[in-house]
């Protein structure tokens, strides 16, 4: 990503953003953080507003599940909002920034596509130029949430 008008796809996949996810605190409904450590097979959700703190294992009877940190707690994403008949969402600030760079770009460059990258898996409305202005307004609001 070099400038605001040109986007160079980094071929990131959704799992690049799994380890730290901003969520709605199940206790006070303010912003909390869910983190997962795949090496220790643990996940933790904590809230700096109310002190809510919960830890769980990611291990299951036949191994482990590597998924986004919020899934281990069934926690609602903090960075989500309706857009037309869809839901715009991001796991964390880095994910939101990556989406913003992509959506704001008028020139989008892709190399070595695999069919599995984050951008290739996005719903159609993320890609459409007619939605650019509306999505960028949503991103600005989510950044200040």
C-alpha positions in Angstrom: 0.0 0.0 0.0 1.8 3.0 -1.2 -0.7 5.9 -1.4 -4.3 6.6 -0.9 -5.3 6.1 -4.6 -3.3 2.9 -5.2 -3.7 -0.4 -3.3 -1.2 -3.3 -3.6 -2.8 -6.5 -2.3 -0.7 -8.1 0.4 -2.5 -11.4 -0.1 -3.5 -11.5 3.5 -6.0 -14.1 4.6 -8.7 -13.6 7.2 -6.8 -15.7 9.8 -4.1 -13.0 9.8 -6.5 -11.0 12.0 -7.8 -13.8 14.3 -5.5 -13.4 17.3 -6.8 -10.1 18.7 -10.5 -9.2 18.2 -12.4 -6.2 19.5 -15.7 -7.3 21.0 -18.7 -6.1 22.9 -18.1 -6.8 26.6 -20.8 -9.4 27.8 -20.9 -7.6 31.2 -21.0 -3.9 30.5 -21.5 -3.7 26.6 -18.4 -1.5 26.2 -15.3 -2.3 24.1 -13.4 -5.4 25.2 -10.6 -7.5 23.7 -10.6 -11.2 22.9 -7.2 -12.7 22.4 -6.3 -16.2 21.4 -2.9 -18.0 21.7 -2.8 -20.9 19.4 0.4 -22.3 20.9 -0.9 -22.5 24.5 -4.4 -23.4 23.2 -6.1 -20.6 25.3 -8.3 -17.7 24.7 -9.0 -14.8 27.0 -11.7 -12.0 26.9 -11.1 -9.0 29.0 -12.7 -5.5 29.5 -10.7 -2.5 30.7 -13.9 -0.7 31.5 -15.5 -3.1 34.0 -12.8 -5.7 34.6 -14.6 -8.6 33.1 -12.1 -11.4 32.5 -12.7 -14.9 31.2 -10.3 -17.6 29.9 -11.1 -20.7 28.0 -9.3 -23.5 26.2 -9.3 -23.8 22.4 -8.7 -27.5 22.6 -11.5 -29.9 21.6 -11.7 -33.7 21.9 -10.0 -34.3 18.6 -7.6 -31.4 18.4 -8.0 -27.6 18.3 -10.0 -25.1 16.4 -8.1 -22.1 15.0 -10.7 -19.4 14.6 -11.1 -15.8 15.5 -10.7 -15.0 19.2 -14.3 -13.8 19.6 -15.8 -17.2 18.5 -14.5 -18.9 21.7 -16.8 -16.6 23.7 -19.6 -16.1 21.2 -18.8 -12.4 21.6 -20.3 -9.9 19.3 -17.9 -7.9 17.2 -17.3 -4.3 18.3 -16.4 -3.1 14.7 -19.6 -3.9 12.9 -22.5 -1.9 11.5 -25.3 -2.4 9.0 -24.7 -1.2 5.4 -27.7 -1.4 3.1 -28.9 -5.0 3.5 -25.5 -6.2 4.6 -23.2 -6.0 7.6 -19.8 -4.3 7.3 -17.4 -5.7 9.9 -13.8 -6.0 10.9 -12.0 -7.9 13.7 -9.7 -5.2 14.8 -8.1 -1.9 14.0 -5.5 -3.5 11.6 -8.2 -5.3 9.8 -10.3 -2.1 9.5 -7.3 -0.2 8.2 -6.6 -2.8 5.6 -10.2 -2.7 4.4 -10.1 1.1 4.4 -7.0 1.2 2.2 -8.6 -1.3 -0.2 -12.0 0.5 -0.4 -10.5 4.0 -0.7 -8.2 3.0 -3.6 -9.2 3.9 -7.1 -6.4 1.6 -8.5 -6.3 -1.9 -7.0 -3.4 -4.2 -7.9 -3.5 -7.9 -7.3 -0.6 -10.3 -7.8 -0.4 -14.1 -7.3 -4.1 -14.5 -6.4 -4.9 -17.8 -4.8 -8.7 -17.7 -4.4 -8.2 -17.7 -0.7 -7.2 -14.2 0.2 -9.2 -11.9 2.4 -10.1 -9.6 -0.5 -11.1 -12.4 -2.8 -13.5 -13.7 -0.1 -15.2 -10.3 0.6 -18.9 -9.9 -0.3 -19.5 -8.0 -3.6 -20.6 -4.8 -1.9 -17.0 -4.2 -0.5 -15.7 -4.1 -4.1 -18.2 -1.8 -5.8 -17.2 1.8 -6.5 -20.7 3.0 -5.9 -20.4 1.9 -2.2 -17.0 3.6 -1.7 -18.2 6.8 -0.1 -20.7 5.1 2.2 -18.3 2.5 3.3 -15.6 5.1 4.0 -18.1 7.0 6.2 -18.8 3.8 8.1 -15.1 3.1 8.6 -14.6 6.6 10.0 -17.4 6.1 12.5 -16.1 2.7 13.5 -12.6 4.2 14.1 -14.1 6.7 16.5 -16.4 4.2 18.3 
